[in-house]
């Protein structure tokens, strides 16, 4: 199990595919753009990348306190790239 994972998600993908990808990767947090954050499920904590980049005071970002509970060390990083899959089911 990785402490942190990078998995690019395309806002052009159908909402169901985005749901499947976030479920398969067991995502707890997803960095999103303000215009695309409505494409993901309510059960995931969304962090607006524009707010993070423009906000000097990190304390005002929603759920920032929960980030401190995520232990990420260099030897437990990973990335996942999904293919479309010939059956229509995303495959890592």
PDB file as gemmi writes it, atoms N, CA and C in Angstrom:
CRYST1    1.000    1.000    1.000  90.00  90.00  90.00 P 1                      
ATOM      1  N   UNK A   1       0.850  -1.174   0.000  1.00  0.00           N  
ATOM      2  CA  UNK A   1       0.000   0.000   0.000  1.00  0.00           C  
ATOM      3  C   UNK A   1       0.893   1.234   0.000  1.00  0.00           C  
ATOM      4  N   UNK A   2       0.568   2.187  -0.829  1.00  0.00           N  
ATOM      5  CA  UNK A   2       1.354   3.416  -0.940  1.00  0.00           C  
ATOM      6  C   UNK A   2       0.824   4.476   0.014  1.00  0.00           C  
ATOM      7  N   UNK A   3       1.720   5.335   0.464  1.00  0.00           N  
ATOM      8  CA  UNK A   3       1.326   6.441   1.325  1.00  0.00           C  
ATOM      9  C   UNK A   3       0.752   7.601   0.545  1.00  0.00           C  
ATOM     10  N   UNK A   4       1.086   7.689  -0.715  1.00  0.00           N  
ATOM     11  CA  UNK A   4       0.563   8.734  -1.588  1.00  0.00           C  
ATOM     12  C   UNK A   4       0.566   8.236  -3.015  1.00  0.00           C  
ATOM     13  N   UNK A   5      -0.451   8.589  -3.756  1.00  0.00           N  
ATOM     14  CA  UNK A   5      -0.575   8.107  -5.132  1.00  0.00           C  
ATOM     15  C   UNK A   5      -0.949   9.254  -6.049  1.00  0.00           C  
ATOM     16  N   UNK A   6      -0.342   9.253  -7.232  1.00  0.00           N  
ATOM     17  CA  UNK A   6      -0.699  10.200  -8.285  1.00  0.00           C  
ATOM     18  C   UNK A   6      -1.466   9.418  -9.344  1.00  0.00           C  
ATOM     19  N   UNK A   7      -2.671   9.843  -9.627  1.00  0.00           N  
ATOM     20  CA  UNK A   7      -3.476   9.214 -10.672  1.00  0.00           C  
ATOM     21  C   UNK A   7      -4.219  10.325 -11.406  1.00  0.00           C  
ATOM     22  N   UNK A   8      -3.783  10.666 -12.618  1.00  0.00           N  
ATOM     23  CA  UNK A   8      -4.462  11.744 -13.344  1.00  0.00           C  
ATOM     24  C   UNK A   8      -5.876  11.348 -13.740  1.00  0.00           C  
ATOM     25  N   UNK A   9      -6.805  12.276 -13.549  1.00  0.00           N  
ATOM     26  CA  UNK A   9      -8.200  12.079 -13.932  1.00  0.00           C  
ATOM     27  C   UNK A   9      -8.557  13.126 -14.976  1.00  0.00           C  
ATOM     28  N   UNK A  10      -9.251  12.720 -16.002  1.00  0.00           N  
ATOM     29  CA  UNK A  10      -9.632  13.658 -17.054  1.00  0.00           C  
ATOM     30  C   UNK A  10     -11.045  14.176 -16.823  1.00  0.00           C  
ATOM     31  N   UNK A  11     -11.230  15.499 -16.839  1.00  0.00           N  
ATOM     32  CA  UNK A  11     -12.581  16.047 -16.692  1.00  0.00           C  
ATOM     33  C   UNK A  11     -13.470  15.703 -17.879  1.00  0.00           C  
ATOM     34  N   UNK A  12     -12.883  15.204 -18.959  1.00  0.00           N  
ATOM     35  CA  UNK A  12     -13.669  14.797 -20.129  1.00  0.00           C  
ATOM     36  C   UNK A  12     -14.285  13.411 -19.963  1.00  0.00           C  
ATOM     37  N   UNK A  13     -13.786  12.657 -18.982  1.00  0.00           N  
ATOM     38  CA  UNK A  13     -14.335  11.319 -18.755  1.00  0.00           C  
ATOM     39  C   UNK A  13     -15.743  11.411 -18.173  1.00  0.00           C  
ATOM     40  N   UNK A  14     -16.577  10.405 -18.466  1.00  0.00           N  
ATOM     41  CA  UNK A  14     -17.916  10.373 -17.862  1.00  0.00           C  
ATOM     42  C   UNK A  14     -17.817  10.295 -16.341  1.00  0.00           C  
ATOM     43  N   UNK A  15     -18.826  10.807 -15.675  1.00  0.00           N  
ATOM     44  CA  UNK A  15     -18.827  10.840 -14.215  1.00  0.00           C  
ATOM     45  C   UNK A  15     -18.700   9.427 -13.631  1.00  0.00           C  
ATOM     46  N   UNK A  16     -19.320   8.444 -14.253  1.00  0.00           N  
ATOM     47  CA  UNK A  16     -19.230   7.065 -13.755  1.00  0.00           C  
ATOM     48  C   UNK A  16     -17.783   6.569 -13.774  1.00  0.00           C  
ATOM     49  N   UNK A  17     -17.056   6.868 -14.843  1.00  0.00           N  
ATOM     50  CA  UNK A  17     -15.647   6.438 -14.928  1.00  0.00           C  
ATOM     51  C   UNK A  17     -14.822   7.098 -13.825  1.00  0.00           C  
ATOM     52  N   UNK A  18     -15.040   8.382 -13.587  1.00  0.00           N  
ATOM     53  CA  UNK A  18     -14.314   9.070 -12.515  1.00  0.00           C  
ATOM     54  C   UNK A  18     -14.610   8.417 -11.165  1.00  0.00           C  
ATOM     55  N   UNK A  19     -15.858   8.041 -10.968  1.00  0.00           N  
ATOM     56  CA  UNK A  19     -16.247   7.365  -9.725  1.00  0.00           C  
ATOM     57  C   UNK A  19     -15.501   6.036  -9.587  1.00  0.00           C  
ATOM     58  N   UNK A  20     -15.478   5.246 -10.660  1.00  0.00           N  
ATOM     59  CA  UNK A  20     -14.790   3.948 -10.634  1.00  0.00           C  
ATOM     60  C   UNK A  20     -13.301   4.134 -10.340  1.00  0.00           C  
ATOM     61  N   UNK A  21     -12.677   5.116 -10.979  1.00  0.00           N  
ATOM     62  CA  UNK A  21     -11.243   5.341 -10.775  1.00  0.00           C  
ATOM     63  C   UNK A  21     -10.936   5.744  -9.337  1.00  0.00           C  
ATOM     64  N   UNK A  22     -11.732   6.633  -8.778  1.00  0.00           N  
ATOM     65  CA  UNK A  22     -11.477   7.056  -7.396  1.00  0.00           C  
ATOM     66  C   UNK A  22     -11.762   5.924  -6.417  1.00  0.00           C  
ATOM     67  N   UNK A  23     -12.714   5.051  -6.740  1.00  0.00           N  
ATOM     68  CA  UNK A  23     -12.978   3.889  -5.891  1.00  0.00           C  
ATOM     69  C   UNK A  23     -11.822   2.893  -5.963  1.00  0.00           C  
ATOM     70  N   UNK A  24     -11.339   2.602  -7.179  1.00  0.00           N  
ATOM     71  CA  UNK A  24     -10.259   1.627  -7.338  1.00  0.00           C  
ATOM     72  C   UNK A  24      -8.952   2.098  -6.701  1.00  0.00           C  
ATOM     73  N   UNK A  25      -8.707   3.384  -6.724  1.00  0.00           N  
ATOM     74  CA  UNK A  25      -7.478   3.911  -6.122  1.00  0.00           C  
ATOM     75  C   UNK A  25      -7.645   4.204  -4.632  1.00  0.00           C  
ATOM     76  N   UNK A  26      -8.849   4.007  -4.119  1.00  0.00           N  
ATOM     77  CA  UNK A  26      -9.174   4.281  -2.720  1.00  0.00           C  
ATOM     78  C   UNK A  26      -8.787   5.706  -2.339  1.00  0.00           C  
ATOM     79  N   UNK A  27      -9.126   6.633  -3.208  1.00  0.00           N  
ATOM     80  CA  UNK A  27      -8.779   8.042  -3.000  1.00  0.00           C  
ATOM     81  C   UNK A  27      -9.490   8.605  -1.782  1.00  0.00           C  
ATOM     82  N   UNK A  28      -8.729   9.309  -0.956  1.00  0.00           N  
ATOM     83  CA  UNK A  28      -9.300  10.022   0.180  1.00  0.00           C  
ATOM     84  C   UNK A  28      -9.367  11.514  -0.107  1.00  0.00           C  
ATOM     85  N   UNK A  29      -8.448  11.994  -0.936  1.00  0.00           N  
ATOM     86  CA  UNK A  29      -8.394  13.399  -1.324  1.00  0.00           C  
ATOM     87  C   UNK A  29      -8.187  13.467  -2.826  1.00  0.00           C  
ATOM     88  N   UNK A  30      -8.811  14.440  -3.461  1.00  0.00           N  
ATOM     89  CA  UNK A  30      -8.597  14.649  -4.891  1.00  0.00           C  
ATOM     90  C   UNK A  30      -8.390  16.139  -5.125  1.00  0.00           C  
ATOM     91  N   UNK A  31      -7.291  16.479  -5.783  1.00  0.00           N  
ATOM     92  CA  UNK A  31      -7.057  17.868  -6.187  1.00  0.00           C  
ATOM     93  C   UNK A  31      -7.919  18.143  -7.405  1.00  0.00           C  
ATOM     94  N   UNK A  32      -8.696  19.213  -7.358  1.00  0.00           N  
ATOM     95  CA  UNK A  32      -9.609  19.531  -8.456  1.00  0.00           C  
ATOM     96  C   UNK A  32      -9.502  20.996  -8.843  1.00  0.00           C  
ATOM     97  N   UNK A  33      -9.971  21.299 -10.024  1.00  0.00           N  
ATOM     98  CA  UNK A  33     -10.144  22.668 -10.484  1.00  0.00           C  
ATOM     99  C   UNK A  33     -11.569  23.072 -10.120  1.00  0.00           C  
ATOM    100  N   UNK A  34     -11.776  24.329  -9.844  1.00  0.00           N  
ATOM    101  CA  UNK A  34     -13.089  24.814  -9.434  1.00  0.00           C  
ATOM    102  C   UNK A  34     -14.183  24.450 -10.444  1.00  0.00           C  
ATOM    103  N   UNK A  35     -13.855  24.464 -11.730  1.00  0.00           N  
ATOM    104  CA  UNK A  35     -14.859  24.184 -12.756  1.00  0.00           C  
ATOM    105  C   UNK A  35     -15.187  22.698 -12.896  1.00  0.00           C  
ATOM    106  N   UNK A  36     -14.379  21.831 -12.332  1.00  0.00           N  
ATOM    107  CA  UNK A  36     -14.615  20.397 -12.500  1.00  0.00           C  
ATOM    108  C   UNK A  36     -14.949  19.669 -11.203  1.00  0.00           C  
ATOM    109  N   UNK A  37     -14.986  20.362 -10.089  1.00  0.00           N  
ATOM    110  CA  UNK A  37     -15.189  19.669  -8.815  1.00  0.00           C  
ATOM    111  C   UNK A  37     -16.571  19.038  -8.679  1.00  0.00           C  
ATOM    112  N   UNK A  38     -17.539  19.476  -9.445  1.00  0.00           N  
ATOM    113  CA  UNK A  38     -18.875  18.884  -9.363  1.00  0.00           C  
ATOM    114  C   UNK A  38     -18.946  17.531 -10.058  1.00  0.00           C  
ATOM    115  N   UNK A  39     -17.897  17.130 -10.747  1.00  0.00           N  
ATOM    116  CA  UNK A  39     -17.889  15.860 -11.486  1.00  0.00           C  
ATOM    117  C   UNK A  39     -17.544  14.664 -10.600  1.00  0.00           C  
ATOM    118  N   UNK A  40     -17.172  14.911  -9.347  1.00  0.00           N  
ATOM    119  CA  UNK A  40     -16.774  13.824  -8.454  1.00  0.00           C  
ATOM    120  C   UNK A  40     -17.802  13.635  -7.349  1.00  0.00           C  
ATOM    121  N   UNK A  41     -17.770  12.460  -6.743  1.00  0.00           N  
ATOM    122  CA  UNK A  41     -18.732  12.091  -5.711  1.00  0.00           C  
ATOM    123  C   UNK A  41     -18.565  12.909  -4.441  1.00  0.00           C  
ATOM    124  N   UNK A  42     -19.652  12.964  -3.678  1.00  0.00           N  
ATOM    125  CA  UNK A  42     -19.643  13.695  -2.421  1.00  0.00           C  
ATOM    126  C   UNK A  42     -18.804  13.017  -1.342  1.00  0.00           C  
ATOM    127  N   UNK A  43     -18.540  11.722  -1.468  1.00  0.00           N  
ATOM    128  CA  UNK A  43     -17.823  10.991  -0.435  1.00  0.00           C  
ATOM    129  C   UNK A  43     -16.327  11.228  -0.409  1.00  0.00           C  
ATOM    130  N   UNK A  44     -15.814  12.031  -1.325  1.00  0.00           N  
ATOM    131  CA  UNK A  44     -14.376  12.281  -1.419  1.00  0.00           C  
ATOM    132  C   UNK A  44     -14.101  13.728  -1.031  1.00  0.00           C  
ATOM    133  N   UNK A  45     -13.026  13.940  -0.294  1.00  0.00           N  
ATOM    134  CA  UNK A  45     -12.647  15.303   0.069  1.00  0.00           C  
ATOM    135  C   UNK A  45     -11.960  15.936  -1.133  1.00  0.00           C  
ATOM    136  N   UNK A  46     -12.529  17.033  -1.598  1.00  0.00           N  
ATOM    137  CA  UNK A  46     -11.999  17.733  -2.762  1.00  0.00           C  
ATOM    138  C   UNK A  46     -11.199  18.944  -2.306  1.00  0.00           C  
ATOM    139  N   UNK A  47     -10.007  19.075  -2.847  1.00  0.00           N  
ATOM    140  CA  UNK A  47      -9.148  20.215  -2.541  1.00  0.00           C  
ATOM    141  C   UNK A  47      -8.979  21.026  -3.811  1.00  0.00           C  
ATOM    142  N   UNK A  48      -9.490  22.235  -3.798  1.00  0.00           N  
ATOM    143  CA  UNK A  48      -9.443  23.111  -4.969  1.00  0.00           C  
ATOM    144  C   UNK A  48      -8.015  23.617  -5.164  1.00  0.00           C  
ATOM    145  N   UNK A  49      -7.392  23.189  -6.257  1.00  0.00           N  
ATOM    146  CA  UNK A  49      -5.988  23.513  -6.511  1.00  0.00           C  
ATOM    147  C   UNK A  49      -5.764  25.020  -6.631  1.00  0.00           C  
ATOM    148  N   UNK A  50      -6.714  25.743  -7.201  1.00  0.00           N  
ATOM    149  CA  UNK A  50      -6.571  27.196  -7.330  1.00  0.00           C  
ATOM    150  C   UNK A  50      -6.522  27.852  -5.955  1.00  0.00           C  
ATOM    151  N   UNK A  51      -7.348  27.372  -5.034  1.00  0.00           N  
ATOM    152  CA  UNK A  51      -7.341  27.914  -3.673  1.00  0.00           C  
ATOM    153  C   UNK A  51      -6.019  27.635  -2.978  1.00  0.00           C  
ATOM    154  N   UNK A  52      -5.492  26.454  -3.198  1.00  0.00           N  
ATOM    155  CA  UNK A  52      -4.223  26.089  -2.568  1.00  0.00           C  
ATOM    156  C   UNK A  52      -3.090  26.956  -3.103  1.00  0.00           C  
ATOM    157  N   UNK A  53      -3.067  27.148  -4.414  1.00  0.00           N  
ATOM    158  CA  UNK A  53      -1.979  27.909  -5.028  1.00  0.00           C  
ATOM    159  C   UNK A  53      -2.045  29.400  -4.732  1.00  0.00           C  
ATOM    160  N   UNK A  54      -3.233  29.933  -4.545  1.00  0.00           N  
ATOM    161  CA  UNK A  54      -3.362  31.373  -4.338  1.00  0.00           C  
ATOM    162  C   UNK A  54      -3.511  31.766  -2.877  1.00  0.00           C  
ATOM    163  N   UNK A  55      -3.702  30.810  -2.017  1.00  0.00           N  
ATOM    164  CA  UNK A  55      -3.952  31.120  -0.618  1.00  0.00           C  
ATOM    165  C   UNK A  55      -2.682  30.918   0.206  1.00  0.00           C  
ATOM    166  N   UNK A  56      -2.157  32.002   0.729  1.00  0.00           N  
ATOM    167  CA  UNK A  56      -0.942  31.925   1.545  1.00  0.00           C  
ATOM    168  C   UNK A  56      -1.252  31.337   2.914  1.00  0.00           C  
ATOM    169  N   UNK A  57      -2.401  31.658   3.432  1.00  0.00           N  
ATOM    170  CA  UNK A  57      -2.807  31.141   4.737  1.00  0.00           C  
ATOM    171  C   UNK A  57      -3.451  29.778   4.558  1.00  0.00           C  
ATOM    172  N   UNK A  58      -2.684  28.711   4.692  1.00  0.00           N  
ATOM    173  CA  UNK A  58      -3.202  27.358   4.484  1.00  0.00           C  
ATOM    174  C   UNK A  58      -4.291  26.983   5.482  1.00  0.00           C  
ATOM    175  N   UNK A  59      -4.357  27.664   6.609  1.00  0.00           N  
ATOM    176  CA  UNK A  59      -5.361  27.331   7.617  1.00  0.00           C  
ATOM    177  C   UNK A  59      -6.777  27.540   7.119  1.00  0.00           C  
ATOM    178  N   UNK A  60      -6.969  28.368   6.117  1.00  0.00           N  
ATOM    179  CA  UNK A  60      -8.324  28.647   5.659  1.00  0.00           C  
ATOM    180  C   UNK A  60      -8.822  27.645   4.622  1.00  0.00           C  
ATOM    181  N   UNK A  61      -7.983  26.716   4.206  1.00  0.00           N  
ATOM    182  CA  UNK A  61      -8.419  25.711   3.234  1.00  0.00           C  
ATOM    183  C   UNK A  61      -9.247  24.646   3.949  1.00  0.00           C  
ATOM    184  N   UNK A  62     -10.389  24.318   3.378  1.00  0.00           N  
ATOM    185  CA  UNK A  62     -11.260  23.313   3.960  1.00  0.00           C  
ATOM    186  C   UNK A  62     -10.534  21.976   4.067  1.00  0.00           C  
ATOM    187  N   UNK A  63     -10.650  21.345   5.224  1.00  0.00           N  
ATOM    188  CA  UNK A  63     -10.102  20.016   5.480  1.00  0.00           C  
ATOM    189  C   UNK A  63      -8.569  19.961   5.540  1.00  0.00           C  
ATOM    190  N   UNK A  64      -7.900  21.100   5.611  1.00  0.00           N  
ATOM    191  CA  UNK A  64      -6.431  21.051   5.650  1.00  0.00           C  
ATOM    192  C   UNK A  64      -5.939  20.315   6.896  1.00  0.00           C  
ATOM    193  N   UNK A  65      -6.706  20.366   7.970  1.00  0.00           N  
ATOM    194  CA  UNK A  65      -6.306  19.667   9.184  1.00  0.00           C  
ATOM    195  C   UNK A  65      -6.268  18.156   8.975  1.00  0.00           C  
ATOM    196  N   UNK A  66      -7.068  17.641   8.066  1.00  0.00           N  
ATOM    197  CA  UNK A  66      -7.082  16.205   7.802  1.00  0.00           C  
ATOM    198  C   UNK A  66      -5.862  15.772   6.990  1.00  0.00           C  
ATOM    199  N   UNK A  67      -5.230  16.700   6.296  1.00  0.00           N  
ATOM    200  CA  UNK A  67      -4.038  16.352   5.528  1.00  0.00           C  
ATOM    201  C   UNK A  67      -2.896  15.919   6.437  1.00  0.00           C  
ATOM    202  N   UNK A  68      -2.838  16.481   7.640  1.00  0.00           N  
ATOM    203  CA  UNK A  68      -1.749  16.142   8.546  1.00  0.00           C  
ATOM    204  C   UNK A  68      -1.828  14.692   9.017  1.00  0.00           C  
ATOM    205  N   UNK A  69      -2.969  14.050   8.856  1.00  0.00           N  
ATOM    206  CA  UNK A  69      -3.130  12.655   9.255  1.00  0.00           C  
ATOM    207  C   UNK A  69      -2.664  11.670   8.189  1.00  0.00           C  
ATOM    208  N   UNK A  70      -2.286  12.162   7.036  1.00  0.00           N  
ATOM    209  CA  UNK A  70      -1.856  11.297   5.942  1.00  0.00           C  
ATOM    210  C   UNK A  70      -0.336  11.206   5.965  1.00  0.00           C  
ATOM    211  N   UNK A  71       0.169  10.034   6.299  1.00  0.00           N  
ATOM    212  CA  UNK A  71       1.619   9.830   6.357  1.00  0.00           C  
ATOM    213  C   UNK A  71       2.137   9.470   4.971  1.00  0.00           C  
ATOM    214  N   UNK A  72       2.998  10.322   4.434  1.00  0.00           N  
ATOM    215  CA  UNK A  72       3.594  10.064   3.122  1.00  0.00           C  
ATOM    216  C   UNK A  72       5.103  10.168   3.270  1.00  0.00           C  
ATOM    217  N   UNK A  73       5.778   9.086   2.926  1.00  0.00           N  
ATOM    218  CA  UNK A  73       7.235   9.074   2.962  1.00  0.00           C  
ATOM    219  C   UNK A  73       7.740   8.705   1.576  1.00  0.00           C  
ATOM    220  N   UNK A  74       8.964   9.114   1.231  1.00  0.00           N  
ATOM    221  CA  UNK A  74       9.473   8.894  -0.127  1.00  0.00           C  
ATOM    222  C   UNK A  74       9.416   7.451  -0.609  1.00  0.00           C  
ATOM    223  N   UNK A  75       9.588   6.487   0.289  1.00  0.00           N  
ATOM    224  CA  UNK A  75       9.596   5.102  -0.185  1.00  0.00           C  
ATOM    225  C   UNK A  75       8.202   4.482  -0.277  1.00  0.00           C  
ATOM    226  N   UNK A  76       7.165   5.255  -0.048  1.00  0.00           N  
ATOM    227  CA  UNK A  76       5.812   4.717  -0.191  1.00  0.00           C  
ATOM    228  C   UNK A  76       4.959   5.585  -1.111  1.00  0.00           C  
ATOM    229  N   UNK A  77       5.558   5.986  -2.217  1.00  0.00           N  
ATOM    230  CA  UNK A  77       4.841   6.759  -3.227  1.00  0.00           C  
ATOM    231  C   UNK A  77       4.515   5.841  -4.399  1.00  0.00           C  
ATOM    232  N   UNK A  78       3.518   6.198  -5.157  1.00  0.00           N  
ATOM    233  CA  UNK A  78       3.173   5.415  -6.334  1.00  0.00           C  
ATOM    234  C   UNK A  78       2.391   6.253  -7.318  1.00  0.00           C  
ATOM    235  N   UNK A  79       2.252   5.743  -8.518  1.00  0.00           N  
ATOM    236  CA  UNK A  79       1.380   6.390  -9.486  1.00  0.00           C  
ATOM    237  C   UNK A  79       0.604   5.313 -10.219  1.00  0.00           C  
ATOM    238  N   UNK A  80      -0.590   5.671 -10.659  1.00  0.00           N  
ATOM    239  CA  UNK A  80      -1.462   4.731 -11.345  1.00  0.00           C  
ATOM    240  C   UNK A  80      -1.947   5.383 -12.624  1.00  0.00           C  
ATOM    241  N   UNK A  81      -1.773   4.689 -13.728  1.00  0.00           N  
ATOM    242  CA  UNK A  81      -2.304   5.137 -15.007  1.00  0.00           C  
ATOM    243  C   UNK A  81      -3.293   4.071 -15.463  1.00  0.00           C  
ATOM    244  N   UNK A  82      -4.512   4.475 -15.751  1.00  0.00           N  
ATOM    245  CA  UNK A  82      -5.531   3.536 -16.188  1.00  0.00           C  
ATOM    246  C   UNK A  82      -5.632   3.525 -17.707  1.00  0.00           C  
ATOM    247  N   UNK A  83      -5.904   2.353 -18.256  1.00  0.00           N  
ATOM    248  CA  UNK A  83      -6.236   2.239 -19.676  1.00  0.00           C  
ATOM    249  C   UNK A  83      -7.751   2.178 -19.773  1.00  0.00           C  
ATOM    250  N   UNK A  84      -8.267   2.310 -20.963  1.00  0.00           N  
ATOM    251  CA  UNK A  84      -9.721   2.258 -21.115  1.00  0.00           C  
ATOM    252  C   UNK A  84     -10.237   0.845 -20.899  1.00  0.00           C  
ATOM    253  N   UNK A  85      -9.451  -0.141 -21.226  1.00  0.00           N  
ATOM    254  CA  UNK A  85      -9.882  -1.523 -21.064  1.00  0.00           C  
ATOM    255  C   UNK A  85     -10.792  -1.947 -22.195  1.00  0.00           C  
ATOM    256  N   UNK A  86     -10.551  -3.104 -22.757  1.00  0.00           N  
ATOM    257  CA  UNK A  86     -11.363  -3.566 -23.887  1.00  0.00           C  
ATOM    258  C   UNK A  86     -12.790  -3.891 -23.477  1.00  0.00           C  
ATOM    259  N   UNK A  87     -13.017  -4.123 -22.182  1.00  0.00           N  
ATOM    260  CA  UNK A  87     -14.366  -4.415 -21.702  1.00  0.00           C  
ATOM    261  C   UNK A  87     -15.097  -3.154 -21.275  1.00  0.00           C  
ATOM    262  N   UNK A  88     -14.424  -2.022 -21.339  1.00  0.00           N  
ATOM    263  CA  UNK A  88     -15.022  -0.773 -20.886  1.00  0.00           C  
ATOM    264  C   UNK A  88     -14.737  -0.486 -19.430  1.00  0.00           C  
ATOM    265  N   UNK A  89     -14.170  -1.451 -18.719  1.00  0.00           N  
ATOM    266  CA  UNK A  89     -13.820  -1.267 -17.318  1.00  0.00           C  
ATOM    267  C   UNK A  89     -12.387  -0.768 -17.228  1.00  0.00           C  
ATOM    268  N   UNK A  90     -12.154   0.358 -16.510  1.00  0.00           N  
ATOM    269  CA  UNK A  90     -10.788   0.877 -16.389  1.00  0.00           C  
ATOM    270  C   UNK A  90      -9.864  -0.151 -15.755  1.00  0.00           C  
ATOM    271  N   UNK A  91      -8.662  -0.269 -16.300  1.00  0.00           N  
ATOM    272  CA  UNK A  91      -7.674  -1.215 -15.785  1.00  0.00           C  
ATOM    273  C   UNK A  91      -6.385  -0.458 -15.457  1.00  0.00           C  
ATOM    274  N   UNK A  92      -5.847  -0.658 -14.222  1.00  0.00           N  
ATOM    275  CA  UNK A  92      -4.586   0.003 -13.869  1.00  0.00           C  
ATOM    276  C   UNK A  92      -3.412  -0.657 -14.558  1.00  0.00           C  
TER     277      UNK A  92                                                      
END                                                                             
